[in-house]
Amino acid sequence: MNKRYVKRFNVYISEIGFGGWQLANPLWGAMTYEEGVKLVRAAYEMGINFFDTAPGYSNGLSERIIGEALKDVRENVFINTKFGHNHLGETDFSEEAIERSINESLKRLQTTYIDSVILHNPPREILEGKTNHEEEFKKIKRMGKIRGYGVSIDTLEELELVLNNWDVDVIEILFNIIHQSPKYLFDKVKERGILLAIKVPLDSGWLTGKYNANSKFEGIRARWSQDVILKRAMIVDKIKTIVKDEDLVKYAIGFILSFDAVTTVITGVKNLEQLESNIKASEFELSDELKRELERLYEEEIKPLNLPW
């Protein structure tokens, strides 16, 4: 597993990260606590050292699984969790709730410190620096409960707000072949030595290449209208024509890793087969020619569509 250096933490992070949203989460199918622990441990043994989770994932169970699986190798891994949506399914971004949320995550993760805690898609006023959230995070960082802090966001506009108003250690952002706009500010992220983690790298499954215009969706994927499904299917067909392949995983991950500002790609994992596929994809190096073609496709045909995630 290749690793990338992060100046803010003076650590090397695996290019493939482990996304903990699916762990024992009924939204993504059946998985027991024990199966989750085995999956996380397998990821570590395969070279992954970045683990992303949140209190709201499976009502705290994701953090518990990661904590149990990694407690005896704690010093060898980087754990990133979140703040803003708690284990009861409630939303609370108040400054007073930050330390309480972190203390609860520490217990579930069975650790004395968390490498980074990030705001989980916070309201705009927080990103604009109009509150005292950053001062609170700095205080908790000085206490040694966290090593760093940051944000999980979705758009270029939000990224610009963060870079203009915060001094973060970590940025987690939605970025993939279909949603490329954050790349316009990647150079600024790199200049600051920020750990840049990419979420939704496969566009919720579309960039595996397995979906088409006739695909039916349930659960969280039922959010797409028929119009959005048809447009995504059209885009996927064009990507397949460019790369001359039906399986798009390695191209999707390779595209993201072709940007040197990126630290790690957070891949969702439901089973060992997916885990192995994601890790293998990281070994693929996208050619400059294919990268240019995928960027051209975005600028000329995808960007004007303004597709929701």
C-alpha positions in Angstrom: 0.0 0.0 0.0 1.4 3.4 -1.0 1.4 6.1 1.6 1.5 9.9 1.3 3.2 12.3 3.7 1.0 14.8 5.7 3.0 17.8 7.0 0.4 18.8 9.6 0.7 15.5 11.4 4.2 14.4 10.3 2.7 11.0 9.3 2.4 8.8 6.3 -1.2 7.9 5.4 -2.3 5.1 3.2 -3.7 6.1 -0.2 -6.7 4.1 0.4 -8.7 4.8 3.6 -11.4 2.8 5.2 -14.9 4.3 5.3 -16.9 3.3 8.4 -20.4 4.3 7.3 -21.3 0.8 6.2 -20.2 -1.0 9.3 -23.2 -2.8 10.8 -25.4 -0.2 9.1 -28.8 -1.6 7.9 -28.8 1.0 5.2 -26.1 -1.0 3.4 -27.2 -4.5 4.1 -26.6 -7.1 6.9 -23.4 -7.0 8.9 -22.9 -8.2 12.4 -20.6 -6.5 15.0 -18.2 -9.4 14.8 -18.1 -9.3 11.0 -17.4 -5.6 11.2 -14.4 -6.1 13.5 -13.0 -8.7 11.2 -13.3 -6.4 8.2 -11.6 -3.5 9.9 -8.8 -5.7 11.1 -8.4 -7.2 7.6 -8.1 -3.6 6.2 -5.3 -2.9 8.7 -3.5 -6.1 7.9 -3.6 -5.2 4.2 -1.9 -1.9 4.8 -4.7 0.6 5.4 -3.9 3.0 8.3 -6.6 5.7 7.8 -10.0 4.9 9.3 -12.9 7.3 8.9 -16.0 7.1 11.1 -18.6 9.2 12.9 -20.8 9.1 16.0 -23.9 9.0 13.8 -22.8 6.0 11.8 -25.0 3.0 13.0 -25.8 5.0 16.2 -22.2 4.8 17.5 -21.6 1.2 16.4 -19.2 2.1 13.7 -16.9 3.8 16.2 -17.2 0.8 18.6 -16.3 -1.6 15.9 -13.2 0.4 14.8 -12.2 0.9 18.4 -12.4 -2.9 19.1 -10.6 -3.9 16.0 -7.7 -1.4 16.4 -7.2 -1.1 20.1 -4.0 -3.2 20.2 -2.5 -1.4 17.2 -3.6 2.1 18.1 -0.3 3.9 17.6 -0.1 2.5 14.0 -3.3 4.0 12.7 -5.0 7.4 12.1 -8.6 7.6 13.3 -10.8 10.4 11.9 -14.2 10.9 13.5 -16.8 13.7 13.3 -18.9 16.1 15.3 -22.4 17.5 14.6 -24.6 14.4 14.3 -24.6 12.3 17.5 -25.2 8.6 18.2 -28.9 9.2 18.9 -29.5 10.5 15.4 -29.7 14.1 16.6 -28.0 17.1 15.1 -26.2 19.4 17.5 -23.4 21.7 16.2 -23.4 23.9 19.4 -20.0 24.8 20.7 -21.0 23.4 24.1 -21.5 19.9 22.6 -18.0 19.6 21.1 -16.1 18.3 24.1 -18.9 16.1 25.2 -19.1 14.5 21.8 -15.4 13.9 21.7 -15.4 12.4 25.2 -18.2 10.0 24.0 -16.2 9.1 20.9 -13.1 8.4 23.0 -15.0 5.8 25.0 -16.5 4.1 22.0 -13.1 4.1 20.2 -11.4 2.8 23.3 -8.6 5.3 23.0 -7.1 8.3 25.0 -6.9 10.5 21.9 -8.4 10.9 18.4 -6.1 11.8 15.5 -8.7 14.2 14.0 -12.3 15.3 14.7 -14.0 17.1 11.9 -17.3 19.1 11.6 -19.8 16.9 9.8 -21.3 19.1 7.1 -21.8 22.1 9.4 -24.0 25.2 8.8 -22.6 27.9 6.6 -22.1 30.4 9.5 -19.6 28.0 11.1 -17.7 27.7 7.9 -17.6 31.5 7.6 -15.9 31.7 11.0 -18.7 33.6 12.6 -18.7 31.3 15.7 -16.2 30.2 18.3 -16.0 26.6 17.2 -12.3 26.8 16.1 -11.3 28.2 19.5 -13.0 25.3 21.2 -11.3 22.8 19.0 -7.9 24.4 19.6 -8.5 24.2 23.4 -9.3 20.5 23.2 -6.3 20.0 21.0 -4.1 21.6 23.6 -5.6 19.2 26.2 -4.3 16.3 24.1 -7.7 14.7 23.4 -7.4 15.3 19.7 -4.3 15.8 17.4 -6.1 17.8 14.8 -9.5 19.2 13.6 -11.2 20.1 10.4 -14.3 19.8 8.3 -16.3 17.4 6.1 -17.8 19.4 3.2 -19.2 18.8 -0.2 -18.6 21.8 -2.6 -16.0 24.2 -4.0 -17.8 27.1 -2.4 -17.6 25.5 1.0 -13.9 24.7 0.5 -13.2 28.3 -0.3 -15.0 29.4 2.9 -12.9 27.0 5.0 -9.6 28.1 3.4 -10.5 31.7 4.0 -11.8 31.5 7.5 -10.2 28.4 9.3 -6.8 27.0 10.0 -7.8 23.3 9.7 -5.6 20.2 9.8 -8.0 18.0 7.9 -10.4 18.5 5.0 -12.7 15.8 3.9 -14.5 16.6 0.7 -16.7 15.1 -2.0 -14.6 14.7 -5.2 -14.7 12.3 -8.1 -14.8 12.1 -11.9 -18.4 13.4 -11.9 -17.9 16.1 -9.2 -14.5 17.7 -10.0 -14.9 21.3 -9.0 -13.0 21.2 -5.7 -9.8 20.6 -7.7 -9.6 24.3 -8.5 -8.4 24.9 -4.9 -6.3 21.8 -4.4 -3.1 23.8 -4.7 -4.0 26.0 -1.7 -4.8 22.9 0.3 -1.4 21.4 -0.6 0.4 24.6 0.3 -0.9 24.5 3.8 0.0 20.8 4.4 -3.6 19.9 5.1 -4.6 16.2 5.2 -7.0 16.0 2.2 -9.4 13.0 2.4 -11.7 12.3 -0.5 -15.2 11.0 0.2 -17.8 9.5 -2.3 -15.0 8.5 -4.7 -17.2 6.1 -6.7 -20.2 8.5 -6.8 -22.3 6.2 -4.6 -21.6 3.2 -6.9 -22.0 4.8 -10.3 -18.2 4.9 -10.9 -18.0 1.2 -10.5 -19.6 0.9 -13.9 -22.3 -1.5 -12.7 -25.3 0.8 -12.9 -27.2 1.9 -16.1 -30.4 3.7 -17.1 -32.5 0.7 -16.1 -31.0 0.2 -12.6 -33.4 0.4 -9.7 -32.4 1.9 -6.3 -33.5 1.6 -2.7 -32.3 2.9 0.6 -30.2 6.0 0.5 -29.7 5.6 -3.3 -33.4 6.1 -3.9 -32.7 9.9 -3.7 -32.0 10.0 -7.4 -34.9 11.1 -9.8 -35.3 9.3 -13.1 -33.9 12.3 -14.8 -30.7 12.1 -12.7 -30.4 8.4 -13.3 -30.6 8.9 -17.0 -28.0 11.6 -17.0 -25.6 9.6 -14.8 -26.0 6.6 -17.0 -25.1 8.7 -20.0 -22.0 10.0 -18.3 -20.9 6.5 -17.2 -21.3 5.3 -20.8 -19.0 8.1 -22.0 -16.5 7.4 -19.3 -16.5 3.7 -20.4 -15.9 4.8 -24.0 -12.9 7.0 -22.9 -11.2 4.3 -20.8 -12.3 1.4 -23.0 -13.4 -0.7 -20.0 -16.6 -1.7 -18.3 -15.1 -1.8 -14.8 -14.4 1.7 -13.7 -13.2 1.3 -10.2 -9.5 1.6 -10.9 -10.0 4.6 -13.2 -12.1 6.4 -10.6 -9.6 5.9 -7.8 -6.7 6.5 -10.1 -8.1 9.8 -11.2 -8.4 11.0 -7.7 -4.9 9.8 -6.7 -3.5 11.6 -9.8 -3.8 14.9 -7.8 -0.9 15.2 -5.5 -2.8 17.4 -3.0 -4.9 14.3 -2.2 -3.8 12.3 0.9 -6.3 9.4 0.9 -9.4 8.1 -0.8 -12.1 7.0 1.6 -13.7 3.9 0.2 -16.8 2.4 1.6 -16.4 -1.2 2.5 -19.2 -3.8 2.9 -17.2 -7.0 2.5 -13.7 -8.4 1.9 -14.2 -8.6 -1.8 -14.8 -4.8 -2.0 -11.9 -4.2 0.3 -9.5 -6.2 -1.9 -10.9 -4.5 -5.1 -10.3 -1.0 -3.6 -6.8 -1.8 -2.6 -5.9 -3.3 -5.9 -7.3 -0.3 -7.7 -4.8 2.0 -5.9 -2.0 0.2 -7.7 -3.3 1.5 -11.0 -1.7 4.7 -12.4 -3.9 6.7 -14.6 -2.2 8.0 -17.7 -1.9 11.7 -18.4 -3.9 11.3 -21.6 -6.8 9.6 -19.8 -6.8 12.2 -17.1 -7.0 15.0 -19.7 -9.9 13.3 -21.4 -11.8 12.8 -18.1 -11.2 16.5 -17.2 -12.4 17.6 -20.7 -15.5 15.5 -20.3 -16.2 17.2 -17.0 -15.7 20.7 -18.2 -17.6 20.3 -21.5 -20.4 17.9 -20.6 -20.7 17.0 -16.9 -20.3 20.4 -15.2 -23.2 22.1 -17.0 -25.6 19.4 -15.7 -25.1 20.5 -12.0 -25.9 16.9 -10.9 -26.7 16.4 -7.2 -24.6 13.9 -5.3 
